[in-house]
């Protein structure tokens, strides 16, 4: 697998005017893959029908948010895990911390072992600029 990258100039975060600028490699997305393409790929390597595959994928899309909202971590084996993380204001006293102190929440995805292995096997090539 080869990931193409381009060179991007970026300034220092938080510095007015950008401060000292440096050049960084930035990955180039080669396209998108949706549920239809995933369904077709799974169909080719299994005996499950496309309709059944789509039904399971859409059921995951409907089910995972409910489980996360119930405070559960969702573990999908080799795919990875989803969990909720929150950020809050700090208070000097424990009793002053309440739900109103929570500034934001987000979903954290931690890839499974097989996905992490993909990262170690990638090759990179610089795109023509």
N, C-alpha and C positions, 0 to 999 in steps of 0.2 A: 504494500500500500504506500503510495506516495502522496504526500500532502504538499500542495503548492503554497508558496508564501510570497508576500510582497514586502517591500521596505517602507516603513511609515515613520515620519518625523513627529516626535511628541515632546512637549514641554514638561517642566516639573509641575506636578499637581499642587494646587494651592498657592502657586507663586504668580503674582500679578504679571501679566505679559508673558507668562510661560517660563521665565527663567532660562536656564541653560537647556538647550534642545539636544536631544539624542535621537538616533535612528534605531528602530526595532523591527524585528521580523513579525509580520502579522499574517495569520493563516487566511487563505482564500477559500471560500465555500464553493464547491463545485456543483451545487444544486441542492434540491430538497427531495426527501423521500417521505411519502405520506402513507396512510393506512392501505391504500390500494396497492402500492408497490410492495409493501411489507406482506400483505395478503398473498400476492402473486408469488413472492419468493418462498414463503412458507408452504404454499400449495405445491410447489415444484419438488420440495424435499420431504413431503409427508403425504399421508392418505386422507387428510382432513380436507373437507370442501372449503372453498373460498367463503361461502356464506357462514359456515361455522366459525372459521377463523375471524372474520369481521365481527361476528356476534360476541366472541370472547374479548377481542380488543376493545370494542365499544363498552362491554360490561366492565372491563378494567377502568376505562375512562370514567364511568359512572360510579364505580365502587371505591376507588382509591381516595377521592376527596372526602367521602363520608367517613372512612376509616381514619383519615388524618384529622378530621374535625372532631372525632371521638378521642383524640389524644394518642392514637396508636401509631407505632412505627410500622410501615408497610414493607415487608421483606419479600422480594421477588427473586429469590435464589441467586443464580449467576448474573441476573440483570443488575441487581443492586437493591438498595434500601431508600425509602422516602421517609422523612420525618419533618415535623414542624419545629422551627426555631423562632424565638422571640427576642426583641431588644427592648430594654426599658431604661427609664431614668434611674439614676442612683439616688438613694435617700440615706440620710445619716442614721435614722432609726428604722428598725425592722418593721415596726407597726405602721410606719408611714408608706410602706410599699403596698400598692393595691392595683387593681386592673387598669386604673386610669394612668398609671405610670408606664404602661406598655406603649412604646412608640410605633413598632411595626412587627409584623410576623412574615416569615417566608418559609418556603419549602426547600429543604436540603436534600439533595440526591447524592448518595455515596455509591459509586459503581462497584459491581461485584468483581471477583477475581478475574474472570474471563475478559471483561471490558477493560480492566486495568492492564492486562497483558497486551491488549491491542495497542495501548499507548507506547509500550516498550518496544513494539515491533514496527513502529512507523518509520518511514523514510521521508525526507524533505527535499524539495527542489525549488530553487528560486525562479519565480515567473519573470518573463521578459517585461521590462518596465517601459 
